[in-house]
Amino acid sequence: MQLVVARIGRAHGIKGEVTVEVRTDEPELRLGPGAVLATEPAGAGPLTIETGRVHSGRLLLRFEGVRDRTAAEGLRNTLLIAEVDPAELPEDPEEFYDHQLMDLDVVLADGTEIGRITEITHLPSQDLFIVERPDGSEVMIPFVEEIVTEIDLDEQRAVIDPPPGLIDEGQAVIASARDEAGNDADGEAAPAEGEDR
């Protein structure tokens, strides 16, 4: 099975190094010297990592046969893909490979079905589950501990505790509207519609 482990960024210096956007929790395992990686587009690879180092918080790689800035720049935006045994699991039990999470049922703590994970998007700040709902619509769920409270691979489900408005826009609380309409001149909460003072 193939996993995207990085995306090549811009060239660094004049000797063929490139910056990479790491997309694996195990860069030392997947992106070490000697690793041979497939690429997307396929015509750019396979690429063999010759050296790797961290510079100003960014991982820099040099590939065999890539000796100058022009060649390095030609690899920009190429995805690096590692071949992984489907039975292999991350060392940390709190981490998961994308293929383990795909097609999991997404439910609330009370068992209410939300949908199933159809895609995982990796952003710089966090990962997102793209969840297809039973009606065919999609919702994005941030893959953070406060919202995704449990991943149960045996039961093939992800349990979530969403904040108001994440799943159902009708439940969204808009702070500015609440502040303006929810308080009277004395600063007391105004009664809800149909409620007595």
For each residue, the residues with C-beta under 8 A, 3 or more apart:
1: 83 84 85 86 99
2: 38 81 82 83 84
3: 24 30 81 82 84 97 98 99
4: 7 23 40 79 80 81
5: 22 23 24 27 30 31 37 80 81 82
6: 20 21 22 23 24 27 30 31 59 79 80
7: 4 20 21 23 77 78 79 80
8: 18 19 20 21 61 75 76 77 78 79 80
9: 18 19 20 21 76
10: 18 19 73 76
11: 16 17 18 69 72 73 76
12: 17 18 19 55 60 72
13: 17 69
14: 68 69
15: 62 67 68 69
16: 11 62 63 66 67 68 69 71 72
17: 11 12 13 51 60 61 62 72
18: 8 9 10 11 12 60 61 62 63 66 72 75 76
19: 8 9 10 12 58 59 60
20: 6 7 8 9 31 58 59 60 61 80
21: 6 7 8 9 124
22: 5 6 27 31 59
23: 4 5 6 7 122
24: 3 5 6 27 29 30 31 82
25: 90 92 95
26: 29 30 90 91
27: 5 6 22 24 30 31 59
28: 31 32
29: 24 26 32
30: 3 5 6 24 26 27 35 82
31: 5 6 20 22 24 27 28 35 49 52 59 61 80
32: 28 29 35 49 52
33: 49 50 51 52
34: 48 49
35: 30 31 32 48 49 82
36: 46 47 48 49
37: 5 45 46 47 48 49 80 81 82
38: 2 42 45 46 80 81 82 83
39: 42 43 44 45 46 47 78 79 80 81
40: 4 78 79 81
41: 44 78
42: 38 39 45
43: 39
44: 39 41 47 74 75 78
45: 37 38 39 42 78 80
46: 36 37 38 39
47: 36 37 39 44 63 64 66 75 80
48: 34 35 36 37 63 64
49: 31 32 33 34 35 36 37 52 61 62 63 64
50: 33 62 63 64
51: 17 33 61 62
52: 31 32 33 49 59 60 61 62
53: 59 60
54: 57 58 59 60
55: 12 58 60
56:
57: 54
58: 19 20 54 55
59: 6 19 20 22 27 31 52 53 54
60: 12 17 18 19 20 52 53 54 55
61: 8 17 18 20 31 49 51 52
62: 15 16 17 18 49 50 51 52 66
63: 16 18 47 48 49 50 66 75
64: 47 48 49 50
65: 71
66: 16 18 47 62 63 71 72 75
67: 15 16 71
68: 14 15 16 71 72
69: 11 13 14 15 16 72 73
70: 73 74
71: 16 65 66 67 68 74 75
72: 11 12 16 17 18 66 68 69 75
73: 10 11 69 70 76
74: 44 70 71
75: 8 18 44 47 63 66 71 72 78
76: 8 9 10 11 18 73
77: 7 8
78: 7 8 39 40 41 44 45 75
79: 4 6 7 8 39 40
80: 4 5 6 7 8 20 31 37 38 39 45 47
81: 2 3 4 5 37 38 39 40
82: 2 3 5 24 30 35 37 38
83: 1 2 38
84: 1 2 3 88 97
85: 1 88
86: 1 99
87:
88: 84 85 97
89: 97 100
90: 25 26 93 95 96 97
91: 26 95
92: 25 95
93: 90
94:
95: 25 90 91 92
96: 90 100 101 151 153
97: 3 84 88 89 90 100 101
98: 3 101 102 120
99: 1 3 86 102
100: 89 96 97 153
101: 96 97 98 104 117 120 129 151 158
102: 98 99 117 118 119 120
103: 116 117 118 156
104: 101 116 117 151 153 156 157 158
105: 113 115 116 156 157 158
106: 113 114 115 116 117 129 131 141 157 158 160
107: 111 112 113 114 157 158 159 160
108: 111 112 114 159 160 161 162
109: 149 159 161
110:
111: 107 108
112: 107 108
113: 105 106 107 134
114: 106 107 108 131 133 139 160 167
115: 105 106 131 132 133 134 138 139
116: 103 104 105 106 131 132
117: 101 102 103 104 106 120 129 130 131 158
118: 102 103 130 131 132 138
119: 102 129 130
120: 98 101 102 117 127 128 129 130 143
121: 127 128 130 140
122: 23 127
123: 126 127 128
124: 21
125:
126: 123 142 143 144
127: 120 121 122 123 142 143
128: 120 121 123 140 141 142 143
129: 101 106 117 119 120 140 141 142 143 148 158
130: 117 118 119 120 121 138 140
131: 106 114 115 116 117 118 138 139 140 141
132: 115 116 118 136 137 138
133: 114 115 136 137 138 139
134: 113 115
135:
136: 132 133
137: 132 133
138: 115 118 130 131 132 133
139: 114 115 131 133 166 167
140: 121 128 129 130 131
141: 106 128 129 131 147 148 160 162 166
142: 126 127 128 129 147 148
143: 120 126 127 128 129 147 148
144: 126 147 148
145: 148 149
146: 161
147: 141 142 143 144 160 161 162 163 166
148: 129 141 142 143 144 145 151 158 159 160
149: 109 145 159 160 161
150: 158 159
151: 96 101 104 148 158 159
152: 155 156 157 158 159
153: 96 100 104 156
154:
155: 152
156: 103 104 105 152 153
157: 104 105 106 107 152
158: 101 104 105 106 107 117 129 148 150 151 152
159: 107 108 109 148 149 150 151 152
160: 106 107 108 114 141 147 148 149
161: 108 109 146 147 149
162: 108 141 147 166 167
163: 147 166
164: 171 172 173
165: 168 169 171 172 173
166: 139 141 147 162 163
167: 114 139 162 171
168: 165 171 172
169: 165 172
170:
171: 164 165 167 168
172: 164 165 168 169
173: 164 165 178
174: 177 178
175: 178 179
176: 179 180
177: 174 180 181
178: 173 174 175 181 182
179: 175 176 182 183
180: 176 177 183
181: 177 178 190
182: 178 179 189 190
183: 179 180 187 188 189 190
184: 187 188 190
185:
186:
187: 183 184
188: 183 184
189: 182 183
190: 181 182 183 184
191: 195 196 197
192: 195
193:
194:
195: 191 192
196: 191
197: 191
